[in-house]
Amino acid sequence: MATLHVEVVSAEESIFSGEAKFVALPGESGELGILPRHTPLITRIKPGAVRIQRADTGEEELVFVAGGILEVQPDGVTVLADTAIRGRDLDEAKAAEAKKLAEEAMRNAKNNIDLAVAQGEFAAMAAQIAAIQKLRRKK
């Protein structure tokens, strides 16, 4: 069976590197599914879950990304994420608290820049909570 090499990296570290059968992630214009020999593509990605179906075990690896860039080549996928967290390391309580703080920051924004920053943080935390809930349902 054909596979593709997947790299998920953040500014801090490499989060995942390995062979996969399939990758799904939140593209700028909607959910993207990537199979081996996919047409080359570069696009921005939105906050959400990157789902990687591992070639070795068949199990799904989940990585939360807070946005970034996706590069697809016929034999590989590279996700350059602003922030990336392994699914097993996600903390729902911290994400809920950060979402609450972002809501408060949106209410107290004094200008459009402050509002935009708070909205971005709110969207990232909402996506992180959704990824945590998706991971929990799979167990």
Secondary structure, 3 states (H helix, E strand, C coil): CCCEEEEEECCCCEEEEEEEEEEEEEECCEEEEECCCCCCEEEEEEEEEEEEEECCCCCEEEEEEEEEEEEEECCEEEEEECCEEEHHHCCHHHHHHHHHHHHHHHHCCCCHHHHHHHHHHHHHHHHHHHHHHHHHHHC
